[in-house]
Amino acid sequence: MNEQITKLNRRDFIKISAFTGGGLVLGFNVLSSCSPERGDGVIHDLNAFVKIDTNGMVTLMNPNPEIGQGVKTSLPMLVAEELDVDWKDVKVEQAGLDTEKYKRQVAGGSGSVRESWESFREAGATARQLLINAAAAEWSVSPNTCYTERGMVVHKATGKKIGYGQLVEKAATMEVPTDVNIKPIQSFAIIGKRIPNVDNRAIVTGQYKYGIDTKREGMRYATLVRPPAFGQTLKSFDDAEAKKQPGVEQVIRIDNKIAVLGRSTWEVMQGAKKIQAEWEDGESMESTADYQRNFKEVLSRRPTETPQRKDGDVQRAFSGGAKVFEAMYEAPFLAHNTMEPMNFFAHVRPDGAELYGPIQTPEGTRTRVAKLLDMPEGKVTVMMTRMGGGFGRRLMSDFVEEAVLVSNAAGVPVNLIWSREDDMGGGYYRPMCTYQYKAAVDTDNKLIAWQHHSVGVTGNSARAGSFPAGAVPNLQVNAHEYKSPVTTAPWRGPIHNFIAFSEQSFIDEIAHAIAKDPVAFRLEVLEQAKQHPIGKVEYDPDRFAGVIKKVAEMAGWGTSKGANVYQGIAAQYSFNSYVAQVAELVKQDDGKLKIKKIYCAVDCGIVVNKSGAENVVEGGIIDGIGHAMYPELTLTKGKPDQVNFNTYHMIQMREVPEIEIQFIESDINPTGLGEPGLPPAGPAVANAAFAATGVRLRAQPFIKSGIFA
């Protein structure tokens, strides 16, 4: 990548000012170029900022929610790289919601780094040039004769050096540069290295405070009694016994729920158990068996809704195909099951509302709360805490709105905390879906037709541009929405988390049926997309093929791995990244299968933090294996059957296989990484299981097949 020169519009601005004790505050717009403005220390219309103290310490603000994906470390790394400082001299702080300073304060869609890549670097480069200019003025030399290294400005000719801390006060009086040099990638000193998570020490020593740990003067803890089944409404309740419980202070009806407030979490949860509530069933109180039957009935009818994508004529292609294949795949409801259950602090006052806790969508949450309270958004403040897991669950703000309603009704600040049973029994789930596929090949065993027809609780069960779209001349995608009172939400790797299993399993089925190697068949189809693309192709066939070839090489695909060792492959393009995985299974003496190892190749462009990248991909693989293998959430007349970990099997450490990850070297801007590691894991295991047993796994969880140890 060549060195870039960023031209900054003089009408845009960056805020520079001295702050208490002396120093420089540099604010920058996350989604646009940096530009100057002078002021009195109050930052306006800025998206994030850098503070440099007179002792040389650099404080970088992280504006995005941190859910374990590592942005609190990786985003400041972008600024620190261009600022040219020693990472040991950097301190990172979490910013609260501020739509005047920041843009896209969201944790979702694996988008934080890819959306901030250029703008954060530009901000760091602008600060670096400003400090160079300040040093040049101090020495009465041209800025072109100076450079920076590890928090210091150096004069080339004389070797003079001066630290950033000694320059900040002078820099605060100078004009902000409008032309800055962005570092070429070959000169990176921080980006691409292994940088420990900035919160590691506090987390492992127990010092870090999560939202669930929030305590404020006058605060009361609260919990809610919820409908036992989806679709039920509250008719009446008796709270006499609950109010007799030690520590219980108030019991309040909140819409279709009952709030219990008191001095501690334990006391209010014990009080909630004493509530005698009468619930009325709704019209739709379906069980899992009802969903399965009704989904299949919908799929048995010819699609009538407008296709999400239609290339060529699939019906004609099926009629003329040499071989036609069909398969159906089923996805159960899944809980998000964050380690930290839902919680939020709310203090509603007549003059405003303070919100504090773990949320992935702070701006949208503020909007909904302001509307709920009939209050201007400017009167609602939101501060984000690091989350003990999100996986899409905290994109929803229902638990925040509950805390607000309870605080408003009770007249006190509250920390609303859900139990695990609350979370699993009445939260949001990954949608339950059924996928039906049909495909055809010609006499040369070339894939000529592909039909996807799915039905799900939300209807959000298909992606029109997913592989093999663009590679097949006749392709049709239909998705049908099934109405249900069950609440669903994005679950890590939305849609991809299951469609990768169905598509990659079906591709594998076709390959075996026509006696083609599964790797070679995938590469052949990708070559069709490259040579003769049909309609819009979202993915790059060469990059897609690159991770498949890489993981095959890593795994020794096609070579003998010893007796009773079997492999399966899967690959998925999601969130602008490419991930391919090979699962290696071993057949034990009793004939049962055990997952031995997962090989993984990733093309996500430039890797910002190698340590964080490995962690998040490895976590995705474990999540993908675990949820394909073990849990499901079933319903009996609308009531969840699994409401805690004794009946909902989350993957355990002893069940995690060895994992090997390699990243494709790249000079392409970073793409998503928080989610893409998950989708290929399940289908890789399923395809390896077929290689070992000849059994096709078409429904999750796999453990119900009886072929795994």
C-alpha positions in Angstrom: 0.0 0.0 0.0 1.4 3.4 -1.0 1.7 6.2 1.5 -1.5 8.2 1.5 -2.0 11.9 1.8 -5.3 12.9 3.4 -6.6 16.3 2.5 -8.6 17.9 5.3 -11.2 20.5 4.6 -10.5 23.7 6.5 -14.2 24.2 7.2 -14.2 21.0 9.2 -12.6 21.1 12.6 -10.7 19.5 15.3 -10.9 20.8 18.8 -7.6 21.6 20.6 -7.3 23.0 24.0 -5.3 23.0 27.2 -6.9 21.1 30.0 -6.4 21.0 33.8 -2.7 20.5 34.5 -1.7 21.4 31.0 -2.1 19.2 27.9 -3.7 18.7 24.5 -7.1 17.4 23.8 -7.6 16.4 20.1 -11.1 15.4 19.1 -11.9 13.8 15.8 -14.9 12.8 13.8 -15.1 9.0 13.4 -16.8 9.0 10.1 -15.2 12.0 8.4 -11.9 13.7 8.0 -10.3 15.7 10.8 -10.4 19.5 10.8 -9.6 22.4 13.2 -11.6 24.5 15.7 -10.4 26.5 18.7 -12.3 26.8 21.9 -12.4 27.0 25.6 -11.9 23.4 26.4 -15.4 22.1 25.7 -15.5 19.7 22.7 -18.3 20.1 20.2 -19.3 18.0 17.2 -16.5 15.5 17.8 -16.6 11.8 17.6 -13.7 10.6 19.7 -10.6 12.3 21.2 -7.1 12.0 22.3 -5.6 13.6 25.4 -1.9 14.0 25.8 -0.7 15.1 29.3 2.3 17.2 30.0 4.1 14.1 31.3 3.7 12.4 27.9 0.8 10.0 29.0 -1.7 9.5 26.2 -5.3 8.9 27.0 -7.4 7.4 24.2 -11.2 7.3 24.4 -13.0 4.2 23.1 -16.4 5.2 21.9 -17.8 1.8 21.0 -19.4 -0.8 23.3 -17.0 -3.5 24.5 -18.6 -7.0 24.6 -15.4 -9.1 24.5 -14.7 -8.5 20.9 -11.7 -6.4 21.8 -12.5 -3.0 20.3 -11.6 -1.2 23.6 -8.0 -2.3 22.6 -8.0 -2.4 18.8 -9.7 0.9 18.1 -7.2 2.9 20.3 -4.4 0.9 18.6 -5.3 2.6 15.3 -4.9 6.0 16.8 -1.7 5.1 18.8 -0.1 3.7 15.6 -0.4 6.9 13.7 0.3 9.1 16.8 3.6 7.2 17.0 3.6 6.5 20.7 4.8 3.7 22.9 1.8 1.5 23.8 3.0 1.4 27.4 2.4 5.1 27.6 -1.2 4.8 26.5 -4.3 4.7 28.8 -7.7 3.8 27.4 -11.0 5.0 28.8 -14.6 4.1 27.9 -16.6 6.9 26.5 -20.3 7.3 27.2 -23.0 7.9 24.6 -22.4 11.2 22.9 -23.9 11.6 19.4 -22.3 15.1 19.1 -18.8 13.7 19.5 -19.1 10.2 18.2 -20.7 8.2 15.4 -21.8 4.6 15.2 -21.5 3.7 18.9 -22.8 0.2 18.2 -21.5 -3.3 18.8 -23.0 -5.4 16.1 -22.5 -6.6 12.6 -18.7 -7.0 13.2 -18.4 -3.4 12.1 -16.5 -1.4 14.6 -12.9 -1.7 13.2 -13.9 -1.8 9.5 -16.0 1.4 10.0 -13.3 3.2 11.9 -10.1 2.1 10.1 -9.4 5.2 8.1 -10.9 7.9 10.3 -9.2 6.8 13.6 -5.8 6.6 11.8 -6.3 10.1 10.3 -7.0 11.5 13.7 -3.8 10.0 15.1 -1.8 11.2 12.1 -3.2 14.7 12.5 -2.1 14.8 16.1 1.3 13.6 15.2 1.8 16.3 12.6 0.6 18.9 15.0 3.2 17.9 17.5 5.9 17.9 14.8 4.9 21.5 13.9 5.1 22.5 17.5 8.6 21.1 17.8 9.7 22.7 14.6 8.5 26.1 15.8 10.3 25.5 19.1 13.6 24.8 17.2 12.9 27.4 14.4 13.3 24.7 11.7 11.0 23.3 9.0 8.6 20.6 10.0 9.9 18.6 7.0 13.2 18.2 8.8 11.5 16.5 11.8 10.0 13.1 12.4 8.5 11.2 15.4 9.5 8.0 17.3 7.9 6.5 20.4 6.3 9.7 21.7 9.1 12.1 20.8 9.8 14.5 17.9 13.3 14.3 16.5 15.2 16.8 14.4 16.9 14.9 11.6 20.0 17.1 11.2 20.9 17.7 14.8 19.4 14.7 16.5 17.5 16.9 19.0 14.6 15.2 20.7 11.6 16.5 22.6 8.8 14.5 24.2 5.1 15.0 23.3 4.4 16.1 26.9 6.8 19.0 26.6 5.0 20.1 23.4 1.3 20.0 24.2 0.9 23.5 25.6 2.6 25.0 22.6 0.7 22.7 20.2 -2.6 23.9 21.8 -1.9 27.4 20.4 -1.1 26.4 16.9 -3.1 25.9 13.7 -4.1 22.3 13.1 -2.5 20.9 9.9 -4.8 20.1 7.0 -2.5 17.8 5.1 -1.2 14.7 7.0 0.7 11.6 6.1 -0.8 8.3 6.8 1.7 5.6 7.6 2.4 2.9 4.9 1.5 -0.5 6.4 5.1 -1.7 6.2 6.0 0.8 8.8 3.4 -0.3 11.4 4.8 -0.7 14.9 1.6 -1.4 16.8 -1.0 -2.6 14.2 -0.5 -6.3 13.5 1.2 -7.0 16.8 0.0 -9.0 19.8 -1.4 -6.4 22.3 -3.0 -7.7 25.5 -6.5 -6.6 26.2 -6.4 -3.3 28.1 -8.8 -4.7 30.8 -7.1 -8.0 31.3 -5.5 -7.3 34.6 -8.6 -5.8 36.1 -10.7 -8.7 34.9 -8.5 -11.5 36.2 -7.9 -9.8 39.5 -11.7 -9.3 40.0 -11.3 -5.5 40.1 -13.3 -4.8 37.0 -16.9 -3.6 37.6 -19.6 -4.8 35.2 -23.1 -3.4 35.0 -24.3 -6.1 37.4 -21.9 -4.7 40.0 -23.4 -1.1 39.9 -24.2 0.4 43.3 -25.4 3.9 44.0 -26.6 5.8 47.0 -30.3 5.3 47.5 -30.4 2.5 44.9 -32.7 -0.5 45.2 -32.4 -3.8 43.5 -35.3 -5.0 41.4 -36.4 -8.2 39.6 -39.5 -8.9 37.6 -42.0 -11.8 37.7 -42.7 -12.6 34.1 -45.2 -14.7 32.1 -44.2 -18.4 32.3 -45.1 -18.9 28.7 -44.9 -16.8 25.5 -48.3 -15.3 24.7 -49.7 -15.1 28.2 -51.1 -12.0 29.9 -51.3 -11.1 33.6 -54.9 -11.3 34.9 -54.2 -10.7 38.7 -51.7 -11.3 41.4 -51.5 -11.6 45.2 -48.3 -10.0 46.7 -49.1 -10.4 50.4 -46.6 -13.1 51.1 -43.9 -11.4 49.0 -44.2 -8.3 51.1 -43.5 -10.3 54.2 -40.1 -11.4 52.9 -37.1 -9.7 54.6 -35.7 -6.9 52.5 -38.7 -6.6 50.1 -39.8 -2.9 50.1 -42.1 -2.5 47.1 -44.2 -4.6 44.7 -45.4 -2.8 41.5 -47.2 -4.0 38.4 -45.3 -3.0 35.3 -47.4 -3.6 32.2 -47.6 -7.4 31.9 -45.0 -8.1 34.7 -44.6 -7.6 38.4 -41.6 -5.7 39.9 -40.3 -6.6 43.3 -37.9 -4.0 44.8 -35.6 -4.3 47.9 -32.2 -4.1 49.5 -30.4 -7.0 47.7 -30.7 -9.3 44.7 -31.2 -12.3 46.8 -34.0 -10.8 48.8 -36.0 -9.5 45.9 -35.6 -12.8 44.0 -36.9 -14.7 47.1 -39.7 -12.3 47.3 -40.6 -12.8 43.6 -41.1 -16.5 44.3 -43.8 -15.7 46.7 -45.9 -13.8 44.2 -49.2 -15.6 43.4 -50.0 -14.7 39.8 -52.8 -15.8 37.5 -52.0 -15.8 33.8 -54.3 -16.0 30.8 -53.2 -18.0 27.7 -53.1 -16.3 24.3 -54.4 -17.6 21.0 -51.1 -19.1 19.9 -49.5 -21.3 22.5 -47.5 -23.7 20.3 -45.1 -26.4 21.2 -41.9 -27.3 19.3 -43.7 -30.1 17.6 -46.3 -27.7 16.3 -43.6 -25.4 14.8 -41.9 -28.4 13.1 -45.1 -29.7 11.6 -46.3 -26.2 10.5 -42.9 -25.3 9.0 -42.9 -28.4 6.9 -46.5 -27.7 5.8 -45.4 -24.3 4.5 -42.5 -25.7 2.7 -44.6 -28.4 1.0 -46.4 -25.7 -0.9 -44.8 -24.2 -3.9 -43.3 -20.7 -2.9 -45.8 -18.0 -3.5 -44.0 -15.0 -2.1 -41.8 -12.8 -4.2 -38.3 -14.4 -4.3 -35.5 -12.6 -2.6 -33.4 -13.6 -5.6 -34.2 -15.2 -8.9 -31.6 -16.0 -11.6 -32.7 -18.0 -14.7 -35.5 -20.6 -14.3 -34.9 -23.3 -11.7 -38.0 -25.3 -12.5 -36.9 -25.7 -16.1 -33.4 -26.6 -15.0 -34.6 -29.2 -12.6 -36.7 -30.8 -15.4 -33.6 -31.0 -17.7 -31.1 -31.8 -15.0 -29.1 -35.1 -15.2 -29.3 -35.5 -11.4 -31.5 -33.7 -8.9 -30.8 -33.5 -5.1 -33.1 -32.5 -2.2 -32.5 -32.0 1.5 -34.1 -30.4 4.5 -32.3 -28.9 7.5 -33.7 -27.8 10.9 -32.6 -25.1 13.3 -33.9 -25.0 16.9 -34.4 -21.9 19.0 -31.2 -21.0 20.9 -30.7 -18.8 23.9 -28.0 -16.2 23.9 -26.9 -17.1 27.4 -24.5 -14.3 28.2 -22.4 -15.1 31.3 -23.6 -11.8 32.8 -27.4 -12.0 32.8 -29.4 -8.9 31.7 -29.2 -6.0 34.0 -29.2 -2.2 34.0 -29.1 0.7 36.3 -31.7 3.5 35.8 -32.4 6.6 37.8 -35.4 8.5 36.5 -35.9 12.0 37.8 -38.3 14.8 36.9 -35.5 16.6 35.1 -33.9 13.6 33.3 -32.8 10.0 33.4 -29.4 8.4 34.0 -28.8 5.0 32.4 -25.7 2.9 33.2 -24.9 -0.6 32.1 -24.2 -3.1 29.4 -25.8 -2.3 26.1 -24.8 -2.9 22.4 -27.0 -0.1 21.0 -26.8 2.9 23.3 -28.1 5.5 20.9 -31.2 3.5 19.9 -31.8 2.7 23.5 -31.7 6.4 24.5 -34.2 7.2 21.7 -36.6 4.5 22.9 -36.3 5.5 26.6 -36.8 9.2 25.8 -40.0 8.3 23.9 -41.1 6.0 26.8 -40.7 8.8 29.3 -41.9 11.6 26.9 -38.7 13.3 27.6 -36.2 15.1 25.2 -33.3 12.8 24.3 -30.9 15.4 25.6 -32.2 14.7 29.1 -31.3 11.0 29.0 -27.6 10.1 29.6 -26.2 6.6 28.8 -22.9 5.3 30.1 -21.7 1.9 28.8 -20.0 -0.7 30.9 -18.0 -3.6 29.5 -20.4 -6.5 29.0 -20.1 -10.0 30.2 -21.2 -11.2 26.8 -23.6 -9.9 24.2 -23.9 -12.2 21.2 -26.6 -10.0 19.8 -28.9 -10.2 22.9 -27.9 -6.7 24.1 -28.8 -5.2 20.8 -32.2 -5.3 22.3 -33.1 -2.8 25.0 -36.1 -4.4 26.6 -34.2 -4.9 29.9 -33.2 -1.2 29.9 -36.7 0.0 29.3 -37.9 -2.3 32.2 -35.4 -0.7 34.5 -36.6 2.8 33.4 -40.2 1.9 34.0 -39.5 0.4 37.5 -37.4 3.4 38.5 -40.1 5.8 37.3 -42.9 4.0 39.1 -41.0 3.4 42.3 -39.4 6.9 42.5 -35.9 5.5 43.3 -32.8 4.5 41.3 -32.8 0.8 40.6 -30.5 -1.9 39.4 -32.7 -4.3 37.6 -31.2 -7.8 37.5 -32.6 -10.8 35.6 -32.1 -14.4 36.9 -30.8 -17.1 34.5 -34.3 -18.5 34.4 -35.7 -15.0 33.4 -33.2 -14.8 30.6 -33.7 -18.3 29.2 -37.4 -18.4 29.9 -38.6 -15.0 28.7 -35.8 -13.4 26.7 -35.0 -13.3 23.0 -33.9 -16.4 21.0 -32.2 -17.3 17.8 -35.1 -17.9 15.4 -36.2 -21.5 14.9 -36.1 -22.2 11.1 -36.4 -25.0 8.6 -34.5 -24.9 5.3 -35.3 -26.8 2.2 -32.9 -27.2 -0.7 -33.1 -28.5 -4.2 -30.2 -28.6 -6.8 -29.4 -30.1 -10.1 -26.2 -30.9 -12.1 -25.9 -31.5 -15.9 -24.4 -34.5 -17.6 -20.9 -33.1 -16.9 -21.7 -32.9 -13.2 -21.7 -29.1 -13.3 -24.0 -27.4 -10.9 -26.7 -25.7 -12.9 -29.6 -25.1 -10.5 -30.1 -24.2 -6.8 -33.3 -23.5 -4.9 -33.5 -22.3 -1.3 -36.8 -22.2 0.4 -37.0 -21.5 4.1 -39.5 -20.7 6.8 -38.7 -19.2 10.2 -40.3 -17.5 13.2 -39.0 -14.1 12.0 -38.7 -14.9 8.3 -35.1 -13.6 8.6 -33.7 -16.9 7.4 -32.0 -16.3 4.0 -29.4 -14.2 2.3 -29.9 -13.6 -1.4 -26.2 -13.2 -2.1 -24.9 -16.2 -0.2 -22.7 -18.8 -1.9 -23.4 -20.3 -4.4 -25.4 -17.3 -5.6 -23.7 -15.8 -8.6 -22.1 -19.1 -9.6 -25.2 -21.0 -10.7 -27.2 -19.9 -13.8 -30.5 -21.0 -12.3 -31.0 -19.9 -8.7 -34.0 -18.9 -6.6 -34.2 -17.9 -2.9 -37.5 -17.7 -1.0 -38.0 -17.1 2.7 -41.3 -17.2 4.5 -42.2 -15.6 7.9 -44.1 -17.6 10.5 -45.9 -15.5 13.0 -45.3 -16.3 16.7 -45.4 -14.7 20.1 -41.9 -16.0 20.8 -39.5 -13.1 20.8 -36.4 -13.5 18.6 -33.3 -11.4 18.0 -30.0 -11.5 16.1 -27.8 -14.2 17.5 -24.0 -14.2 16.9 -23.5 -14.3 13.1 -27.2 -13.6 12.3 -28.6 -15.9 9.5 -25.0 -17.1 8.8 -25.0 -19.0 12.1 -27.3 -21.6 10.6 -27.4 -21.0 6.8 -23.7 -21.9 6.7 -24.6 -25.3 8.1 -27.4 -25.9 5.6 -25.6 -24.6 2.5 -22.3 -26.1 3.3 -23.8 -29.5 4.2 -25.9 -29.5 1.0 -22.8 -28.6 -1.1 -21.0 -31.5 0.6 -23.9 -33.9 -0.1 -23.8 -33.0 -3.8 -20.1 -33.4 -4.0 -20.2 -36.9 -2.6 -23.2 -37.9 -4.7 -21.3 -37.0 -7.9 -18.1 -38.5 -6.6 -16.2 -35.2 -6.5 -13.7 -34.2 -3.8 -15.6 -31.7 -1.5 -12.7 -29.2 -1.7 -12.3 -29.5 -5.4 -16.1 -29.2 -5.9 -16.2 -25.9 -3.9 -13.3 -24.5 -5.9 -15.0 -25.5 -9.1 -18.2 -23.7 -8.2 -16.2 -20.6 -7.2 -14.4 -20.7 -10.5 -17.9 -20.6 -12.2 -18.6 -17.4 -10.2 -15.3 -15.9 -11.3 -15.4 -16.8 -14.9 -19.2 -16.4 -15.6 -20.8 -14.5 -12.7 -24.6 -14.5 -12.7 -26.1 -11.4 -11.3 -24.6 -9.7 -8.3 -21.8 -11.6 -6.5 -21.2 -10.3 -3.0 -18.0 -12.2 -2.4 -14.7 -12.3 -4.1 -14.3 -15.8 -5.6 -10.4 -15.6 -5.4 -10.4 -14.7 -1.7 -13.1 -17.3 -1.0 -11.0 -19.9 -2.8 -7.9 -18.7 -1.0 -9.1 -19.7 2.5 -10.4 -23.0 1.2 -7.0 -23.9 -0.3 -5.2 -22.6 2.8 -7.2 -24.6 5.3 -6.9 -27.7 3.1 -3.1 -27.3 3.1 -3.1 -26.8 6.9 -5.2 -29.9 7.5 -3.3 -32.1 5.0 -6.6 -32.6 3.2 -6.6 -35.8 1.0 -3.6 -37.3 2.8 -3.7 -40.2 5.3 -4.3 -39.0 8.8 -4.2 -42.5 10.3 -6.8 -45.1 11.0 -10.2 -43.9 12.3 -9.5 -40.2 11.6 -11.9 -38.3 9.3 -12.2 -34.8 8.0 -14.9 -32.5 6.8 -14.7 -29.0 5.3 -16.9 -25.9 5.3 -16.4 -22.3 4.3 -18.4 -19.1 4.7 -18.3 -15.5 3.6 -19.8 -13.3 6.2 -19.4 -9.7 7.4 -17.0 -9.1 4.5 -14.6 -11.8 5.7 -13.8 -15.3 4.5 -13.3 -18.2 6.8 -12.8 -21.9 6.0 -12.5 -24.7 8.5 -11.6 -28.4 8.5 -12.9 -30.5 11.3 -11.0 -33.6 12.2 -12.9 -36.3 14.0 -11.6 -39.6 15.5 -13.8 -42.7 15.7 -13.3 -44.3 19.1 -13.3 -48.1 19.9 -17.0 -48.0 20.7 -17.7 -46.4 17.3 -18.6 -43.0 18.7 -17.1 -39.9 17.3 -15.0 -37.3 19.1 -13.9 -33.9 17.7 -10.1 -34.0 17.6 -9.1 -30.7 16.0 -10.4 -27.7 14.0 -8.1 -26.1 11.4 -9.1 -22.5 10.4 -8.0 -20.1 7.7 -9.2 -16.5 7.8 -9.0 -13.7 5.3 -10.2 -10.5 7.2 -7.9 -8.0 5.5 -5.3 -6.4 7.7 -5.2 -7.9 11.2 -5.1 -5.1 13.8 -4.4 -7.0 17.0 -3.1 -10.5 16.4 -3.8 -11.6 19.9 -7.3 -10.2 19.9 -8.0 -11.7 16.5 -7.0 -15.2 17.4 -9.1 -15.0 20.6 -12.2 -13.8 18.9 -11.9 -16.4 16.1 -11.2 -19.2 18.5 -14.2 -18.1 20.6 -16.4 -18.2 17.5 -15.3 -21.7 16.7 -16.0 -22.9 20.2 -19.3 -21.2 20.1 -20.1 -22.7 16.7 -19.2 -26.2 17.7 -20.9 -26.0 21.0 -24.3 -24.8 19.7 -24.3 -27.1 16.8 -23.5 -30.1 19.0 -25.4 -29.7 22.3 -28.2 -27.3 23.2 -31.7 -26.6 21.9 -34.5 -24.7 23.4 -37.9 -26.4 23.1 -41.4 -25.2 24.0 -44.4 -26.9 25.5 -47.5 -24.9 24.8 -45.4 -21.7 24.7 -43.5 -22.5 27.8 -39.7 -23.0 27.5 -38.6 -26.4 28.7 -35.0 -25.4 29.4 -34.4 -22.5 31.7 -31.0 -23.2 33.2 -27.8 -25.0 32.4 -28.9 -28.3 34.1 -31.1 -28.9 31.0 -29.4 -26.7 28.4 -26.0 -28.1 27.6 -23.4 -25.4 26.9 -20.1 -26.7 25.6 -17.6 -27.5 28.4 -13.9 -27.1 28.4 -13.3 -30.9 28.2 -15.3 -30.9 25.0 -13.2 -28.2 23.2 -10.8 -29.6 20.6 -7.4 -28.4 19.6 -7.7 -25.3 17.3 -5.2 -24.0 14.8 -5.8 -20.6 13.2 -3.9 -18.9 10.4 -4.6 -15.5 8.8 -4.1 -14.7 5.2 -1.5 -12.0 4.8 -3.2 -8.9 3.3 -3.0 -5.2 2.6 -6.8 -4.9 2.3 -8.5 -2.7 4.9 -9.8 -4.8 7.8 -13.2 -6.5 7.6 -15.5 -8.1 10.2 -14.1 -10.6 12.7 -16.3 -10.8 15.8 -18.7 -13.3 14.1 -17.2 -14.9 11.0 -15.4 -17.6 13.0 -18.6 -19.2 14.1 -20.6 -20.2 11.0 -18.3 -22.8 9.4 -17.7 -24.7 12.6 -20.9 -26.7 12.7 -21.0 -27.8 9.0 -17.3 -28.8 9.1 -18.1 -31.1 12.0 -21.2 -32.4 10.2 -19.4 -33.1 7.0 -16.6 -34.9 8.9 -19.2 -37.0 10.6 -20.6 -38.1 7.3 -17.1 -39.0 6.1 -16.7 -41.2 9.2 -20.2 -42.8 9.4 -22.1 -42.1 6.2 -24.8 -40.5 8.4 -26.0 -37.0 7.2 -26.7 -34.6 10.1 -29.6 -32.4 9.0 -30.8 -31.1 12.3 -29.2 -29.6 15.3 -28.2 -30.4 18.0 -25.9 -33.1 16.6 -25.7 -35.0 19.9 -29.2 -36.3 19.4 -28.0 -38.3 16.4 -26.3 -40.8 18.8 -23.1 -40.9 16.8 -21.0 -38.7 19.1 -19.4 -39.7 22.3 
